[in-house]
Each structure stands twice: as C-alpha cells, then as structure tokens.
Amino acid sequence: MSTQKFKNLVELQEISVEQFAGRELFGTKVGNVWRWITYGEFGRLVDAFRAGLAARGIGKGDKVACISNNRVEWAVGAYATYSLGAVWVPMYEAQLDKEWQFILNDCEAKALLVSTHSIYQKTKDWVGKLPALKHVIAFEGPKDDPNTYEAVVAQGRLKPVPSIQPDGEHICGFIYTSGTTGEPKGVMLTHNNIASNVSAMHDTMDIEADDRSLSFLPWAHSFGQTVELHGLLSMGAAMALAESVDKIIDNLAETRPTIIMSVPRIFNRIYDRVQKQIREKPKPIQKLVEAGLAAAKKRNAGGRLSLMEVAAFEAADRLVFEKVRGRFGGRLKYAFSGGAAISKEVAEFIDGIGVTVYEGYGLTETSPIATANAPGRRRIGSVGKPIPGCRVVLDKTITGDPENGEIIVYGPNVMKGYHNRDSENAAVFTKDGGFRTGDMGRIDQHGYVYITGRIKEQYKLENGKYVVPSPLEEKLKLSQYIANAMVHGANKPYNVALIVPDLNEVREWAKKSENGISDTSDDGLLNDPKVRNLIRQEVEQYSQDFKQFEKVLKFDLVKEDFTVNNNMLTPSMKLKRREVLKVFGDKIERLYGGGSKAEVRASA
C-alpha cells in the first residue's frame, strides 16, 4: 500500500521550497544562455503572486484560468492559486478562441492569466462579456500596465498574505479533456487525487534531487502537470523549459538532462532520426548495431550474454550508442513514456542504446497514473503494474472476450467527477466507486497490464469482425516514409487508410537514380505510381503481425498532416477521427468504390 507523503499541493510546494531552497528549479533560455531560478526564489514569487491575486479579490473556491505554454509564471500562478484555496484551470495556447470561451464559461473563471501580449489583446475585452470574468492578467506587457504579472507580483510584495492549507478533498484544479468526440469536459481533481499520485511516484520511481528533465510536455495536460511539474518539484529535481517542440533535440544537448518524460510521438521522432543516421552508415556498422541491439534486448530481458554478445554490445555502444546519447547531452538515464502506448520496437530501441524506458498508463481522470513500470518490476510492451494504493480490474462483459476487458481503476487518484456533467458521471463510475476508462486491456499472470485498444475506437466490419485501428496506425508510423495514418472500416467490407507520407524522406528516395522519378514536387510525388508502390510495400511490411481482417486493403495519400492547428489532433496528440472524416470523407468513400489505383493486397 502507498505511504501518503503529501496531504495537498500547497504542503508539497512549501516543503520543497524549504528543503531545496538553494537548488536550481526552472531553467529558461534567454538569447543563447540558460538562466535558472532556485526553489527559494520560486517560493518568494509564489508568495508575492498569491498576495497580488488576493488583493484583486481571488479567494477560496474561485477559478483562476490560464492560457499558456510551460513557463515559470505558469507554475507561480498555479501554486499561488492553490495556496488561496482557489481552483486552477489551465488551457493550451494552441486551442481556438471558441474553446477558451467555452471553458471560461463552463468553469466560471474569475481571473484569466495569459502568456503573451497578443493573447491578452484577444481576451482583455472578455471582462464584462463573460459573466464571471473580472480580471485578465498578462505574463508579458508594458511595465506601466497594471494588468501584468509583474504588476501583480509588485502589488503582492507590499501586503503579504499567508497560505491556506486546503483539505485533501478540496478541488485543486479542473483539467479539460481534449474532446476527441465532442466538447471538452472539466475533470475535477482534488488535492488528494494529485498528492496521492505524487506520493506513489516517491514509492516507485528512482528519481533524485540531482536529476534534471527537459520539460516540453504541456503542464495543461495531466501527465506533464502531475508527473513532471508536481512530481519533480516534490523531489528537488530541476526542469529546463524547452523552447519549442522543434528545438527539443538541440535543447537536450544544451541542458544535458538525466530524465525525459514524453508521449510516444516524440520518442518516435527520436527513433526515426537515429534510425536514419544508422542507415547512412556502412553495412558492417549497421550489422554491428543490429547485433548490439539484440544483445541489449536479451540482457534487459534477464538473459545471460555470451562473450561474443558482450563484445558486440560493447563495440556498438562505443561506436554508435554512446554518440547517440551524447547528442542528447550524454547524461540521459531514464525515459518515462505515457499518454498513449509506445511501440515495443521503439521502447526496445531506446532501451538498447542505454536509456532505460519506463512506460505507464492512466488518464486525466486518474490524475493520471494508474499503472507503471518501475525499477525491479519492468516489462517492455506492458504499462506495468498498478501503482501503490491503486487497483485495476477488467470488465469482460463489455468485450465478450475471455482475456480482454474494459479497464476499471480504483484508488485515491480517481477524479471527483466531471464538472456539471451528471449523466456522464453516472456512465463512467461503477456503483462501488471504480472509474470506467473506456480502454481495453489484459492482465497477465504476473499482474502486468497491457493496453489493447480504445473501446470507442473499436468498430465492426461487415463480416462481424471487431477492429481496433490505433495499434496498426502506430505501427505504420514507424516507417521512415509514413508521417501519419488513419485506418477506417466501420460497417465496411474491409479496412482502408489515409496516409500522410513523410515527403522529405520520400523525396530523398525519389531522387536516387535507380528510382527514375523526375517530378519531385509534393503533388508529383503524391501521384507517382512508384511512390504509391513504395508506400504499399511499407504498409504490407508493417502490417505483417496483424490478423488478415485487421489489415488495410486500400489506401490513399494526402499531403496535409493531422495537426493541432487544423483541429485533427487534440493538444495531447490524439487523433480526432470525426474531424479527419469531415475533411477527407470523400476520399475514404472512393476507396470503397473499386478500381482504385491505390489498392493494396494484404498478404495472407
């Protein structure tokens, strides 16, 4: 059972500030230099901002919303809000204005904090238009503007206000789910929900005050917020705040982290980049890498290596793996993956080059960790065992499958409920307090949990066979030539796919003389029969391990990727199938019309 280390997030922050006062906490790149703020400096900012918010009438139970990417001011605002007994409601900069307004109205936010002057210009006039909203405060702005972060801090320093120690059952925040199928829902999380999750991290994870992460997971998402922000802060560790997603590799080399917390999409990107570099090496080096990875896989599974295998691994490590780790700063020890299932191939590869992978599972509604691999109890391919204090059971009546069932989670990490959604609360809670996750999984004889799909994504083909598309989609994206994919087949005779090619990789392939492709423009590549044949071969190769009825029989290529900006991905990088179908529905229907030049014959 878990030993509850923290009662609430205010206590957590104040203990860390006192215990680690002189240690570095947050690093931000200013120009070409990384500048660090200590725990003690952070604590003083929280105290001042708390008093500044109190001077503006923010108190117990009030909602303070925030539109911002990760930054020091985000964390200051969150802990200042908690210590007033108020409720923190984070949002993403990438969201649409109408989504911001929906959330602000739904939670009845009294104050809104925004990151940039441009967002401030968009939102400042919402005071008076949104019934509850009284203040919009910008993290950036003119020095003489009273509605800036600096002005609130200065005001608070003049008249300090003591912190409130909230009861564990007091709501600390709403996290709005991304809404793949409809309007976002406000998940109400209590101080005890998150504090119990952080306490379980102390019981299971081998993280120390000397550790450092590169922070790029959004804190507006439960994984980034609980596991990284609250979790690492509680352990005295440091967080370098990444400049942007496209600067992650550069920032890794600059900040030299020991741990990285990420969703599979980022690990896939690292995997693709390293694999590309290996493919460009001479054949003997490629063979050596293969042998080294095979030896690492055997060793990590508990096998005993022969002298030849030891030699192969040591040579591969010295010639290749050490250089890869050096590109990431040279100190990376652990990679924590969550948010979606990581491909076993990618996990084994990262593990093989000397960075231990720990995969976990959970949802916003479980604060988020429900299960996790941990030192001494790790199995690649699984999402680990339930964390201390948490229990996981399967409801097999939902699936009618003797092995697979809907995952139901019990424990102190389970949310209080959805804000103003009584009917949906009734649908997700069991009579004895369990939370129905909507995910399918199985549990092996040793207690390890495996995720096998999402119930809402599962569909039935005309022949009555059930298909879960996401495992095949993730597999296809391991191809160097496929950037994204969506598999579809609900109530149809077979599966089809929309595939977004990685046009840069395809272009490199097309330019090789043996392929004889003269038009290497985007449209030229998308319509070239040789390119389509290349993608067909990739689809067949990466579908080999799937059952015949799960495979894709036809596909079409699309240039436009699925992104947050075009509303086809949620901010947490989950596919919005409904939105993709709105845009590309006609293309999909044509794949069922017969005679398509994009046809793929699935191998038996």
Secondary structure, DSSP 8 states (H G I E B T S, - for coil): ------SSHHHHHHHHHHHTTTSEEEEEEETTEEEEEEHHHHHHHHHHHHHHHHHTT--TT-EEEEE--S-HHHHHHHHHHHTTT-EEEEE-TTS-HHHHHHHHHHHT-SEEEESSHHHHHHHGGGBTTBTT--EEEESS--TT-TTBHHHHHHHHHHS--------TTSEEEEEE---SSSS--EEEEEHHHHHHHHHHHHHH----TT-EEEE-S-TTSHIIIIIIIIHHHHHT-EEEE-S-GGGHHHHHHHH--SEEEE-HHHHHHHHHHHHHHHHTS-HHHHHHHHHHHHHHHHHHTT----HHHHHHHHHHIIIIIHHHHHHTTS---EEEE-SS---HHHHHHHHHTT-EEEEEEE-GGGSSEEEE-BTTB--TTS--EE-TT-EEEEETTTTT-SS-EEEEEESTTS-SEETT-HHHHHHHB-TTS-EEEEEEEEE-TTS-EEEEEETTT-EE-TTS-EE--HHHHHHHTTSTTEEEEEEE-TTSSSEEEEEEE-HHHHHHHHHSGGG-----SHHHHHH-HHHHHHHHHHHHHHTTTS-GGGSEEEEEE-SS---TTTTSB-TT--B-HHHHHHHHHHHHHHTTSS--TTB-----
